[in-house]
Amino acid sequence: MNKDKALEELFLAQKPHFDDSDAFMASLTKRLDAIEYIKQHQEATIRRYKMAMVAAFIAGIISGAFAMVYVLSAPMSAPLITINSQIAILQWLSENSRFITVAVISLLMTFGITALISNIQEIKSMRYSLHGERTTFG
């Protein structure tokens, strides 16, 4: 309660001084130009994020398609990788290389989709904070 009274007295004691000089208008114009520059920079950053996201999405689709074609092109009984070794773990990797490759590709695609959705939400929150407009996801 005392803090509120002290703040109120502090604000009441302040008497802003306005003069008709051109310095005030020059300072105001300079500040407004700086705000406009920052706004344009943020909009350009959002555009770059969108373009990078689209490029990453297209690259992911193409590389995922090539990987799936590679995995599915060989016969099911033949392993993708052959390792001529007597070590048990290397033999197991050789025998199960097809399943391991499919699992790794699936994990990478899942990670890519999650990152894409996260980036979309980040860009939408940046746009909302920049323009104050509410957009829905989807």
For each residue, the residues with C-beta under 8 A, 3 or more apart:
1: 4 5
2: 5 6
3: 6 7
4: 1 7 8
5: 1 2 8 9
6: 2 3 9 10
7: 3 4 10 11
8: 4 5 11 12
9: 5 6 12 13
10: 6 7 13 14
11: 7 8 14
12: 8 9
13: 9 10
14: 10 11
15:
16:
17:
18: 24
19: 24
20:
21: 24
22: 25 26
23: 26 27
24: 18 19 21 27 28
25: 22 28 29
26: 22 23 29 30
27: 23 24 30 31
28: 24 25 31 32
29: 25 26 32 33
30: 26 27 33 34
31: 27 28 34 35
32: 28 29 35 36
33: 29 30 36 37
34: 30 31 37 38
35: 31 32 38 39
36: 32 33 39 40
37: 33 34 40 41
38: 34 35 41 42
39: 35 36 42 43 130
40: 36 37 43 44
41: 37 38 44 45
42: 38 39 45 46 126 130
43: 39 40 46 47 130
44: 40 41 47 48
45: 41 42 48 49 126
46: 42 43 49 50 123 126 127 130
47: 43 44 50 51
48: 44 45 51 52
49: 45 46 52 53 119 122 123 126
50: 46 47 53 54 123
51: 47 48 54 55
52: 48 49 55 56
53: 49 50 56 57 116 119 120 123
54: 50 51 57 58
55: 51 52 58 59
56: 52 53 59 60 112 116
57: 53 54 60 61 112 116
58: 54 55 61 62
59: 55 56 62 63
60: 56 57 63 64 109 112
61: 57 58 64 65
62: 58 59 65 66
63: 59 60 66 67
64: 60 61 67 68 105 108 109
65: 61 62 68 69
66: 62 63 69 70
67: 63 64 70 71 101 105
68: 64 65 71 72 105
69: 65 66 72 73
70: 66 67 73 74 80
71: 67 68 74 80 98 101 102 105
72: 68 69
73: 69 70
74: 70 71 78 80 98
75: 78
76: 98
77:
78: 74 75
79: 82 94 95 96 97 98
80: 70 71 74 97 98 101
81: 93 94 97
82: 79 94
83: 90 91 93 94
84:
85: 90 91 94
86: 91
87: 90 91
88: 91 92
89: 92 93
90: 83 85 87 93 94
91: 83 85 86 87 88 94 95
92: 88 89 95 96
93: 81 83 89 90 96 97 100
94: 79 81 82 83 85 90 91 97
95: 79 91 92
96: 79 92 93 99 100
97: 79 80 81 93 94 100 101
98: 71 74 76 79 80 101 102
99: 96 102 103
100: 93 96 97 103 104
101: 67 71 80 97 98 104 105
102: 71 98 99 105 106
103: 99 100 106 107
104: 100 101 107 108
105: 64 67 68 71 101 102 108 109
106: 102 103 109 110
107: 103 104 110 111
108: 64 104 105 111 112
109: 60 64 105 106 112 113
110: 106 107 113 114
111: 107 108 114 115
112: 56 57 60 108 109 115 116
113: 109 110 116 117
114: 110 111 117 118
115: 111 112 118 119
116: 53 56 57 112 113 119 120
117: 113 114 120 121
118: 114 115 121 122
119: 49 53 115 116 122 123
120: 53 116 117 123 124 137
121: 117 118 124 125 137
122: 49 118 119 125 126
123: 46 49 50 53 119 120 126 127
124: 120 121 127 128 135 137
125: 121 122 128 129
126: 42 45 46 49 122 123 129 130
127: 46 123 124 130 131 133 135
128: 124 125 131 132 133 134 135
129: 125 126 132
130: 39 42 43 46 126 127
131: 127 128
132: 128 129
133: 127 128
134: 128
135: 124 127 128
136:
137: 120 121 124
138:
